Amino acid sequence: MHERVHEASMESRGDVRIDYGVALRSLSLGLIGKADVVEFHRQPDCPWLPFPVEYKRGKPKADDCDRVQLCA
């Protein structure tokens, strides 16, 4: 499930483009990271609408680090 996500690659399926290992940065928030997968869905009113996909395995952590990562 998780082995492809850190390889920078891309595939298309109809009106959906799927990018793996997408580098992300927010200058205003001072954050950097890498998304496992971002699906870009073609929309009539904008070229591509992004949907981030994050894979989590194992038991939930005792603290909120996974939730913070997903929100960021």
Short mmCIF file of the C-alpha atoms (twelve columns), coordinates in Angstrom:
data_MODEL
# 
_entry.id   MODEL 
# 
loop_
_atom_site.group_PDB 
_atom_site.id 
_atom_site.type_symbol 
_atom_site.label_atom_id 
_atom_site.label_alt_id 
_atom_site.label_comp_id 
_atom_site.label_asym_id 
_atom_site.label_seq_id 
_atom_site.Cartn_x 
_atom_site.Cartn_y 
_atom_site.Cartn_z 
_atom_site.pdbx_PDB_model_num 
ATOM 1  C CA . MET A 1  0.000   0.000  0.000   1 
ATOM 2  C CA . HIS A 2  2.708   2.487  0.941   1 
ATOM 3  C CA . GLU A 3  5.693   1.413  -1.188  1 
ATOM 4  C CA . ARG A 4  5.006   3.661  -4.229  1 
ATOM 5  C CA . VAL A 5  4.149   6.830  -2.401  1 
ATOM 6  C CA . HIS A 6  7.678   8.077  -1.824  1 
ATOM 7  C CA . GLU A 7  8.656   7.676  -5.456  1 
ATOM 8  C CA . ALA A 8  8.058   10.871 -7.389  1 
ATOM 9  C CA . SER A 9  5.824   9.618  -10.190 1 
ATOM 10 C CA . MET A 10 2.492   10.302 -11.855 1 
ATOM 11 C CA . GLU A 11 -0.285  8.429  -13.620 1 
ATOM 12 C CA . SER A 12 -3.585  9.381  -15.229 1 
ATOM 13 C CA . ARG A 13 -6.953  7.654  -15.118 1 
ATOM 14 C CA . GLY A 14 -9.490  9.504  -17.219 1 
ATOM 15 C CA . ASP A 15 -10.221 12.854 -15.569 1 
ATOM 16 C CA . VAL A 16 -8.007  12.046 -12.561 1 
ATOM 17 C CA . ARG A 17 -4.248  12.627 -12.407 1 
ATOM 18 C CA . ILE A 18 -2.486  10.865 -9.532  1 
ATOM 19 C CA . ASP A 19 0.857   12.219 -8.305  1 
ATOM 20 C CA . TYR A 20 2.963   10.249 -5.816  1 
ATOM 21 C CA . GLY A 21 5.534   11.657 -3.371  1 
ATOM 22 C CA . VAL A 22 4.513   15.289 -3.865  1 
ATOM 23 C CA . ALA A 23 6.764   17.840 -2.155  1 
ATOM 24 C CA . LEU A 24 4.762   20.510 -0.311  1 
ATOM 25 C CA . ARG A 25 5.718   23.848 1.217   1 
ATOM 26 C CA . SER A 26 3.870   26.690 2.894   1 
ATOM 27 C CA . LEU A 27 5.931   29.842 3.305   1 
ATOM 28 C CA . SER A 28 3.179   31.522 5.335   1 
ATOM 29 C CA . LEU A 29 2.937   28.620 7.812   1 
ATOM 30 C CA . GLY A 30 6.637   27.722 7.756   1 
ATOM 31 C CA . LEU A 31 5.914   24.086 6.903   1 
ATOM 32 C CA . ILE A 32 7.505   21.617 4.506   1 
ATOM 33 C CA . GLY A 33 6.577   18.019 3.873   1 
ATOM 34 C CA . LYS A 34 5.738   15.336 1.360   1 
ATOM 35 C CA . ALA A 35 2.252   14.098 0.518   1 
ATOM 36 C CA . ASP A 36 1.921   10.360 -0.060  1 
ATOM 37 C CA . VAL A 37 -0.506  10.885 -2.926  1 
ATOM 38 C CA . VAL A 38 -2.370  13.844 -4.401  1 
ATOM 39 C CA . GLU A 39 -5.246  13.132 -6.761  1 
ATOM 40 C CA . PHE A 40 -6.058  15.990 -9.129  1 
ATOM 41 C CA . HIS A 41 -9.628  15.808 -10.479 1 
ATOM 42 C CA . ARG A 42 -10.432 17.735 -13.663 1 
ATOM 43 C CA . GLN A 43 -13.251 20.220 -13.029 1 
ATOM 44 C CA . PRO A 44 -15.208 22.361 -15.471 1 
ATOM 45 C CA . ASP A 45 -14.716 25.567 -13.428 1 
ATOM 46 C CA . CYS A 46 -10.997 25.098 -12.619 1 
ATOM 47 C CA . PRO A 47 -8.282  23.076 -14.348 1 
ATOM 48 C CA . TRP A 48 -7.522  20.587 -11.541 1 
ATOM 49 C CA . LEU A 49 -8.959  20.206 -8.028  1 
ATOM 50 C CA . PRO A 50 -6.449  18.576 -5.620  1 
ATOM 51 C CA . PHE A 51 -7.385  15.859 -3.116  1 
ATOM 52 C CA . PRO A 52 -4.556  14.814 -0.760  1 
ATOM 53 C CA . VAL A 53 -4.397  11.129 0.219   1 
ATOM 54 C CA . GLU A 54 -2.395  10.060 3.284   1 
ATOM 55 C CA . TYR A 55 -1.741  6.453  4.251   1 
ATOM 56 C CA . LYS A 56 -1.439  5.510  7.918   1 
ATOM 57 C CA . ARG A 57 -0.545  2.034  9.145   1 
ATOM 58 C CA . GLY A 58 -0.464  0.499  12.563  1 
ATOM 59 C CA . LYS A 59 -2.113  1.558  15.756  1 
ATOM 60 C CA . PRO A 60 -3.012  5.202  16.368  1 
ATOM 61 C CA . LYS A 61 -0.336  7.151  18.212  1 
ATOM 62 C CA . ALA A 62 -0.868  8.144  21.848  1 
ATOM 63 C CA . ASP A 63 -0.405  11.814 20.976  1 
ATOM 64 C CA . ASP A 64 -1.908  13.917 18.161  1 
ATOM 65 C CA . CYS A 65 1.096   13.845 15.769  1 
ATOM 66 C CA . ASP A 66 -0.788  11.939 13.030  1 
ATOM 67 C CA . ARG A 67 -3.753  14.316 13.235  1 
ATOM 68 C CA . VAL A 68 -1.466  17.360 13.145  1 
ATOM 69 C CA . GLN A 69 0.310   15.972 10.071  1 
ATOM 70 C CA . LEU A 70 -2.977  15.381 8.266   1 
ATOM 71 C CA . CYS A 71 -4.276  18.861 9.121   1 
ATOM 72 C CA . ALA A 72 -1.030  20.538 8.027   1 
# 
